[in-house]
Amino acid sequence: MSYRIIIGPRARRDLRDFADLLRDYSEDFAQEQLDRLLVTISTYLAETPLIWSHFFLTGAPYRGYLFRVGRRSHYWIIYTVDEEARIVEMLRFWNASRDPEALEI
């Protein structure tokens, strides 16, 4: 049984920024990244959110999945899991090249 995905306000803002960034690339590349991200969220996070370890910068209860964009960019999908309610809350879609000290969850 799948977990319900909730995308928090900061993650929504991060995703909008990501979509804006993709406008600088080809339409095919942008669509490929968005499709991969949708599969990651709707399949991996919804079906097996506990497979990834706790986020290394914060520890529990936060978990992190490193999403690769192209050859050089990586984004952390930072989320929590409520096993009892079967909810995954995506808190951030955070560019991994940013200063770790700047991360706010």
DSSP file (Angstrom, degrees, kcal/mol; ACC not computed):
  #  RESIDUE AA STRUCTURE BP1 BP2  ACC     N-H-->O    O-->H-N    N-H-->O    O-->H-N    TCO  KAPPA ALPHA  PHI   PSI    X-CA   Y-CA   Z-CA
    1    1 A M              0   0    0      0, 0.0     2,-0.0     0, 0.0    85,-0.0   0.000 360.0 360.0 360.0 132.9    0.0    0.0    0.0
    2    2 A S        -     0   0    0      1,-0.1     2,-0.3    46,-0.0    45,-0.2  -0.264 360.0-120.2 -74.4 156.4    1.4    3.4   -1.0
    3    3 A Y        -     0   0    0     43,-3.2     2,-0.4    42,-0.1    84,-0.2  -0.690  29.7-114.1 -88.7 149.7    2.1    6.3    1.2
    4    4 A R  E     -a   87   0A   0     82,-3.0    84,-3.1    -2,-0.3     2,-0.5  -0.710  29.7-136.2 -83.2 136.4    0.4    9.6    0.5
    5    5 A I  E     -a   88   0A   0     -2,-0.4     2,-0.5    82,-0.2    84,-0.2  -0.822  19.8-174.3 -98.4 128.7    2.7   12.3   -0.7
    6    6 A I  E     -a   89   0A   0     82,-2.9    84,-3.1    -2,-0.5     2,-0.7  -0.990  12.8-152.1-118.6 129.3    2.4   15.8    0.8
    7    7 A I  E     -a   90   0A   0     -2,-0.5    84,-0.2    82,-0.2    82,-0.1  -0.897  19.3-141.2-104.3 113.0    4.6   18.5   -0.7
    8    8 A G     >  -     0   0    0     82,-2.8     4,-2.4    -2,-0.7     5,-0.2  -0.118  25.5 -99.4 -69.4 167.8    5.3   21.2    1.9
    9    9 A P  H  > S+     0   0    0      0, 0.0     4,-2.0     0, 0.0     5,-0.1   0.869 121.4  47.4 -60.0 -41.5    5.4   24.9    1.2
   10   10 A R  H  > S+     0   0    0      2,-0.2     4,-2.7     1,-0.2    83,-0.2   0.908 112.2  50.4 -67.9 -39.5    9.2   25.2    1.0
   11   11 A A  H  > S+     0   0    0     80,-0.4     4,-2.7    79,-0.3    -1,-0.2   0.895 108.8  52.4 -64.8 -38.7    9.4   22.2   -1.3
   12   12 A R  H  X S+     0   0    0     -4,-2.4     4,-2.2     2,-0.2    -1,-0.2   0.920 111.1  47.1 -61.5 -42.5    6.8   23.7   -3.6
   13   13 A R  H  X S+     0   0    0     -4,-2.0     4,-2.3     2,-0.2    -2,-0.2   0.917 111.9  50.4 -64.1 -43.1    8.8   26.9   -3.8
   14   14 A D  H  X S+     0   0    0     -4,-2.7     4,-2.3     1,-0.2    -2,-0.2   0.905 110.1  50.3 -60.3 -42.3   12.0   24.8   -4.5
   15   15 A L  H  X S+     0   0    0     -4,-2.7     4,-2.5     2,-0.2    -1,-0.2   0.875 108.8  51.3 -67.0 -37.6   10.2   22.9   -7.2
   16   16 A R  H  X S+     0   0    0     -4,-2.2     4,-2.3     2,-0.2    -1,-0.2   0.920 110.5  49.4 -63.6 -42.1    9.0   26.2   -8.8
   17   17 A D  H  X S+     0   0    0     -4,-2.3     4,-2.2     2,-0.2    -2,-0.2   0.896 110.5  50.8 -62.4 -40.0   12.6   27.5   -8.8
   18   18 A F  H  X S+     0   0    0     -4,-2.3     4,-2.1     2,-0.2    -2,-0.2   0.917 109.2  50.0 -63.5 -44.4   13.7   24.3  -10.3
   19   19 A A  H  X S+     0   0    0     -4,-2.5     4,-0.7     1,-0.2    -2,-0.2   0.893 110.2  51.2 -62.3 -39.5   11.1   24.5  -13.1
   20   20 A D  H >< S+     0   0    0     -4,-2.3     3,-0.9     1,-0.2     4,-0.3   0.909 108.9  51.4 -62.5 -41.9   12.2   28.1  -13.7
   21   21 A L  H >< S+     0   0    0     -4,-2.2     3,-1.9     1,-0.2    -2,-0.2   0.882 102.3  60.1 -62.3 -39.0   15.8   26.9  -14.0
   22   22 A L  H >< S+     0   0    0     -4,-2.1     3,-1.9     1,-0.3    -1,-0.2   0.707  86.5  75.8 -65.2 -19.3   14.9   24.3  -16.5
   23   23 A R  T << S+     0   0    0     -3,-0.9    -1,-0.3    -4,-0.7    -2,-0.2   0.727  86.0  63.9 -63.7 -19.9   13.6   27.0  -18.9
   24   24 A D  T <  S+     0   0    0     -3,-1.9    -1,-0.3    -4,-0.3     2,-0.2   0.533 100.9  63.5 -79.6  -5.8   17.3   27.7  -19.6
   25   25 A Y  S <  S-     0   0    0     -3,-1.9    -3,-0.0     1,-0.2     0, 0.0  -0.540 102.1 -70.8-111.2 176.8   17.7   24.3  -21.1
   26   26 A S     >  -     0   0    0     -2,-0.2     4,-2.6     1,-0.1     5,-0.2  -0.286  41.7-118.7 -65.9 154.4   16.2   22.5  -24.1
   27   27 A E  H  > S+     0   0    0      1,-0.2     4,-2.6     2,-0.2     5,-0.2   0.891 114.4  52.5 -61.3 -39.7   12.5   21.5  -23.9
   28   28 A D  H  > S+     0   0    0      2,-0.2     4,-2.3     1,-0.2    -1,-0.2   0.927 111.1  45.9 -62.6 -45.3   13.4   17.8  -24.2
   29   29 A F  H  > S+     0   0    0      2,-0.2     4,-2.3     1,-0.2    -2,-0.2   0.936 113.4  49.5 -63.5 -46.2   16.0   18.0  -21.4
   30   30 A A  H  X S+     0   0    0     -4,-2.6     4,-2.4     1,-0.2    -2,-0.2   0.923 112.1  47.6 -58.9 -46.4   13.6   19.9  -19.1
   31   31 A Q  H  X S+     0   0    0     -4,-2.6     4,-2.7     1,-0.2    -1,-0.2   0.891 109.5  53.7 -64.2 -39.1   10.7   17.4  -19.8
   32   32 A E  H  X S+     0   0    0     -4,-2.3     4,-2.4    -5,-0.2    -1,-0.2   0.917 110.6  46.7 -60.9 -43.5   13.0   14.5  -19.2
   33   33 A Q  H  X S+     0   0    0     -4,-2.3     4,-2.5     2,-0.2    -2,-0.2   0.916 113.2  48.0 -66.3 -43.2   14.0   15.9  -15.8
   34   34 A L  H  X S+     0   0    0     -4,-2.4     4,-2.4     2,-0.2    -2,-0.2   0.900 112.0  50.0 -65.0 -40.0   10.5   16.7  -14.8
   35   35 A D  H  X S+     0   0    0     -4,-2.7     4,-2.2     2,-0.2    -2,-0.2   0.926 111.8  48.0 -62.9 -44.7    9.3   13.2  -15.8
   36   36 A R  H  X S+     0   0    0     -4,-2.4     4,-2.5     1,-0.2    -2,-0.2   0.898 111.4  50.7 -62.7 -40.5   12.1   11.5  -13.8
   37   37 A L  H  X S+     0   0    0     -4,-2.5     4,-2.6     2,-0.2     5,-0.2   0.915 109.1  50.9 -64.1 -42.4   11.3   13.7  -10.8
   38   38 A L  H  X S+     0   0    0     -4,-2.4     4,-3.0     1,-0.2     5,-0.3   0.908 111.2  48.1 -61.3 -42.3    7.6   12.7  -11.0
   39   39 A V  H  X>S+     0   0    0     -4,-2.2     4,-2.3     2,-0.2     5,-1.0   0.917 110.7  52.1 -64.1 -42.9    8.6    9.0  -11.2
   40   40 A T  I  <>S+     0   0    0     -4,-2.5     5,-2.4     3,-0.2     6,-0.3   0.936 117.4  37.5 -58.6 -47.7   10.9    9.4   -8.2
   41   41 A I  I  <>S+     0   0    0     -4,-2.6     5,-1.1     3,-0.2    -2,-0.2   0.950 122.4  40.8 -71.0 -49.6    8.2   11.1   -6.1
   42   42 A S  I  <5S+     0   0    0     -4,-3.0    -2,-0.2    -5,-0.2    -3,-0.2   0.744 130.4  23.5 -77.1 -22.4    5.2    9.1   -7.2
   43   43 A T  I  X5S+     0   0    0     -4,-2.3     4,-2.2    -5,-0.3     5,-0.4   0.838 128.6  32.0-105.2 -63.9    6.9    5.7   -7.3
   44   44 A Y  I  ><S+     0   0    0     -5,-1.0     4,-2.7    -4,-0.2    -3,-0.2   0.951 126.7  37.7 -67.8 -50.5   10.0    5.5   -5.1
   45   45 A L  I  4<S+     0   0    0     -5,-2.4    -1,-0.2     1,-0.2    -3,-0.2   0.897 121.5  45.8 -68.8 -37.7    8.9    7.9   -2.3
   46   46 A A  H  4<S+     0   0    0     -5,-1.1   -43,-3.2    -6,-0.3    -1,-0.2   0.826 125.1  30.7 -73.5 -30.4    5.3    6.7   -2.4
   47   47 A E  H  < S+     0   0    0     -4,-2.2    -3,-0.2   -45,-0.2    -2,-0.2   0.841 136.4  13.4 -98.1 -38.9    6.2    3.0   -2.4
   48   48 A T    ><  +     0   0    0     -4,-2.7     3,-1.5    -5,-0.4     4,-0.3  -0.366  65.6 149.8-138.0  57.3    9.5    2.6   -0.5
   49   49 A P  G >  S+     0   0    0      0, 0.0     3,-0.6     0, 0.0    -1,-0.1   0.714  72.2  60.5 -68.0 -18.6   10.2    5.8    1.4
   50   50 A L  G 3  S+     0   0    0      1,-0.2    -5,-0.1    -3,-0.1     4,-0.1   0.499  80.8  85.4 -86.9  -2.2   12.1    4.0    4.2
   51   51 A I  G <  S+     0   0    0     -3,-1.5     2,-0.3    -7,-0.2    -1,-0.2   0.801  79.8  70.7 -70.0 -28.1   14.7    2.6    1.8
   52   52 A W  S <  S-     0   0    0     -3,-0.6     3,-0.1    -4,-0.3    13,-0.1  -0.652  86.3-116.4 -94.0 149.3   16.9    5.7    2.0
   53   53 A S        -     0   0    0     -2,-0.3    11,-1.6     1,-0.2    -1,-0.1  -0.093  42.6 -71.9 -76.2 175.1   18.8    6.6    5.1
   54   54 A H  B     -B   63   0A   0      9,-0.2     9,-0.3     1,-0.1    -1,-0.2  -0.361  64.3 -88.5 -65.7 148.5   18.4    9.6    7.3
   55   55 A F    >>  -     0   0    0      7,-2.5     4,-3.5     4,-0.4     3,-1.0  -0.401  34.3-137.1 -65.1 128.3   19.6   12.9    5.9
   56   56 A F  T 34 S+     0   0    0      1,-0.3    -1,-0.1     2,-0.2    -2,-0.1   0.735  98.1  52.5 -64.8 -25.3   23.3   13.2    6.7
   57   57 A L  T 34 S+     0   0    0      1,-0.1    -1,-0.3     2,-0.1    -2,-0.1   0.751 128.2  15.0 -81.4 -23.0   23.1   16.9    7.6
   58   58 A T  T <4 S-     0   0    0     -3,-1.0    -2,-0.2     1,-0.1    -1,-0.1   0.674  87.3-150.7-123.0 -28.7   20.2   16.6   10.1
   59   59 A G    ><  +     0   0    0     -4,-3.5     3,-1.4     3,-0.1    -4,-0.4  -0.343  49.9  29.5  76.5-168.1   19.8   13.0   11.1
   60   60 A A  T 3  S+     0   0    0      1,-0.3     3,-0.1    -6,-0.1    20,-0.1  -0.288 110.8  25.9 -62.9 147.3   16.4   11.6   12.1
   61   61 A P  T 3  S+     0   0    0      0, 0.0    20,-0.5     0, 0.0    -1,-0.3  -0.981 109.7  78.1 -91.5   4.2   13.5   12.2   11.5
   62   62 A Y    <   -     0   0    0     -3,-1.4    -7,-2.5    -7,-0.1     2,-0.3  -0.517  58.8-166.3 -81.6 140.4   14.6   13.7    8.1
   63   63 A R  E     -BC  54  79A   0     16,-3.2    16,-2.2    -9,-0.3     2,-0.4  -0.840   4.8-151.7-118.6 158.9   15.5   11.4    5.2
   64   64 A G  E     - C   0  78A   0    -11,-1.6     2,-0.4    -2,-0.3    14,-0.2  -0.994  13.1-171.1-139.6 139.7   17.2   12.3    2.0
   65   65 A Y  E     - C   0  77A   0     12,-1.8    12,-3.1    -2,-0.4     2,-0.7  -0.997  24.1-136.3-124.2 127.2   17.3   11.1   -1.6
   66   66 A L  E     - C   0  76A   0     -2,-0.4     2,-0.5    10,-0.2    10,-0.2  -0.758  19.7-163.3 -89.6 113.2   19.9   12.5   -4.0
   67   67 A F  E     - C   0  75A   0      8,-3.6     8,-3.0    -2,-0.7     2,-0.4  -0.851   9.5-143.3-100.5 124.1   18.3   13.3   -7.3
   68   68 A R  E     - C   0  74A   0     -2,-0.5     2,-0.5     6,-0.2     6,-0.2  -0.709  11.5-166.7 -91.9 135.9   20.6   13.8  -10.2
   69   69 A V  E  >  - C   0  73A   0      4,-3.2     4,-1.6    -2,-0.4     3,-0.5  -0.967  60.4 -43.2-122.4 112.6   19.9   16.4  -12.9
   70   70 A G  T  4 S-     0   0    0     -2,-0.5     0, 0.0     1,-0.2     0, 0.0  -0.339 101.9 -46.7  65.9-149.0   22.1   16.0  -16.0
   71   71 A R  T  4 S+     0   0    0     -3,-0.1    -1,-0.2     1,-0.1     3,-0.0   0.724 133.5  24.8 -92.2 -23.5   25.7   15.3  -15.5
   72   72 A R  T  4 S+     0   0    0     -3,-0.5     2,-0.3    -4,-0.0    -2,-0.2   0.692  98.0  81.9-119.5 -23.2   26.7   17.8  -12.9
   73   73 A S  E  <  -C   69   0A   0     -4,-1.6    -4,-3.2    23,-0.0     2,-0.4  -0.664  45.7-178.3 -98.4 144.7   23.7   18.9  -10.7
   74   74 A H  E     -C   68   0A   0     -2,-0.3    22,-2.7    -6,-0.2    23,-0.4  -0.993   6.3-164.3-136.8 143.4   22.2   17.1   -7.8
   75   75 A Y  E     -CD  67  95A   0     -8,-3.0    -8,-3.6    -2,-0.4     2,-0.5  -0.987  16.8-133.3-128.2 138.0   19.3   18.0   -5.6
   76   76 A W  E     -CD  66  94A   0     18,-3.5    18,-2.5    -2,-0.4     2,-0.8  -0.795   8.3-152.7 -88.4 127.1   18.4   16.5   -2.2
   77   77 A I  E     -CD  65  93A   0    -12,-3.1   -12,-1.8    -2,-0.5     2,-0.5  -0.902  20.2-165.8 -92.9 109.9   14.8   15.5   -1.8
   78   78 A I  E     +CD  64  92A   0     14,-2.2    13,-3.0    -2,-0.8    14,-1.7  -0.867  20.5 150.7-104.3 127.9   14.4   16.0    2.0
   79   79 A Y  E     -CD  63  90A   0    -16,-2.2   -16,-3.2    -2,-0.5     2,-0.3  -0.935  36.1-133.0-150.8 166.4   11.4   14.4    3.5
   80   80 A T  E     - D   0  89A   0      9,-2.0     9,-2.2    -2,-0.3     2,-0.5  -0.886  17.2-142.4-122.5 159.2    9.8   12.8    6.6
   81   81 A V  E     - D   0  88A   0    -20,-0.5     2,-0.8    -2,-0.3     7,-0.2  -0.986   7.6-165.0-125.8 126.8    7.8    9.6    6.9
   82   82 A D  E  >> - D   0  87A   0      5,-3.2     5,-1.9    -2,-0.5     4,-1.4  -0.894  11.2-174.9-106.0  98.8    4.9    9.0    9.2
   83   83 A E  T  45S+     0   0    0     -2,-0.8    -1,-0.2     1,-0.2     5,-0.0   0.876  79.1  52.2 -65.0 -38.7    4.6    5.2    9.1
   84   84 A E  T  45S+     0   0    0      1,-0.2    -1,-0.2    -3,-0.1    -2,-0.0   0.928 119.8  33.4 -65.8 -44.6    1.4    5.0   11.1
   85   85 A A  T  45S-     0   0    0      2,-0.1    -1,-0.2   -81,-0.0    -2,-0.2   0.568 106.1-128.7 -85.9  -9.4   -0.5    7.5    8.9
   86   86 A R  T  <5 +     0   0    0     -4,-1.4   -82,-3.0     1,-0.2     2,-0.4   0.948  58.4 143.1  58.3  53.0    1.3    6.3    5.8
   87   87 A I  E   < -aD   4  82A   0     -5,-1.9    -5,-3.2   -84,-0.2     2,-0.5  -0.980  38.7-163.0-126.1 134.4    2.3    9.9    4.8
   88   88 A V  E     -aD   5  81A   0    -84,-3.1   -82,-2.9    -2,-0.4     2,-0.6  -0.978  11.2-160.8-110.3 123.8    5.5   11.1    3.2
   89   89 A E  E     -aD   6  80A   0     -9,-2.2    -9,-2.0    -2,-0.5     2,-0.6  -0.924   7.7-149.2-108.6 115.9    6.0   14.9    3.5
   90   90 A M  E     +aD   7  79A   0    -84,-3.1   -82,-2.8    -2,-0.6   -79,-0.3  -0.733  20.4 175.2 -81.6 119.2    8.5   16.3    1.1
   91   91 A L  E     +     0   0A   0    -13,-3.0   -80,-0.4    -2,-0.6     2,-0.3   0.816  57.6   7.6 -97.8 -36.7   10.1   19.3    2.9
   92   92 A R  E     - D   0  78A   0    -14,-1.7   -14,-2.2   -82,-0.1     2,-0.4  -0.991  38.7-159.3-146.6 152.2   12.7   20.5    0.5
   93   93 A F  E     - D   0  77A   0     -2,-0.3     2,-0.4   -83,-0.2   -16,-0.2  -0.830  43.0-177.4-124.8  88.0   14.1   20.0   -3.1
   94   94 A W  E     - D   0  76A   0    -18,-2.5   -18,-3.5    -2,-0.4     2,-0.3  -0.775  32.2-118.8-109.4 127.2   17.4   21.5   -2.3
   95   95 A N  E >   - D   0  75A   0     -2,-0.4     3,-1.7   -20,-0.3   -20,-0.3  -0.441  20.9-146.3 -62.5 120.5   20.4   22.1   -4.6
   96   96 A A  T 3  S+     0   0    0    -22,-2.7    -1,-0.2    -2,-0.3   -21,-0.1   0.639  92.9  65.9 -67.8 -14.9   23.2   20.0   -3.2
   97   97 A S  T 3  S+     0   0    0    -23,-0.4    -1,-0.3     2,-0.1    -2,-0.1   0.564  82.1 101.4 -84.1  -7.0   25.8   22.5   -4.3
   98   98 A R  S <  S-     0   0    0     -3,-1.7     5,-0.1     1,-0.1    -4,-0.0  -0.326  92.0 -83.1 -74.4 159.9   24.5   25.1   -1.9
   99   99 A D    >   -     0   0    0      1,-0.2     3,-2.1     2,-0.1     4,-0.3  -0.456  33.5-140.9 -62.5 122.1   26.2   25.9    1.4
  100  100 A P  G >  S+     0   0    0      0, 0.0     3,-1.3     0, 0.0    -1,-0.2   0.804 101.0  63.6 -57.5 -28.4   25.0   23.3    3.9
  101  101 A E  G 3  S+     0   0    0      1,-0.2    -2,-0.1     3,-0.0    -3,-0.0   0.727  95.9  60.1 -67.3 -20.2   24.8   26.0    6.6
  102  102 A A  G <  S+     0   0    0     -3,-2.1     2,-0.3     2,-0.0    -1,-0.2   0.540  77.3 116.7 -85.6  -6.8   22.1   27.8    4.5
  103  103 A L    <   -     0   0    0     -3,-1.3     2,-0.4    -4,-0.3    -9,-0.0  -0.456  39.5-179.9 -69.1 125.5   19.7   24.8    4.7
  104  104 A E              0   0    0     -2,-0.3    -2,-0.0     1,-0.1    -3,-0.0  -0.995 360.0 360.0-123.0 131.4   16.5   25.6    6.5
  105  105 A I              0   0    0     -2,-0.4   -95,-0.1   -13,-0.0    -1,-0.1   0.386 360.0 360.0-110.1 360.0   13.9   22.9    6.9
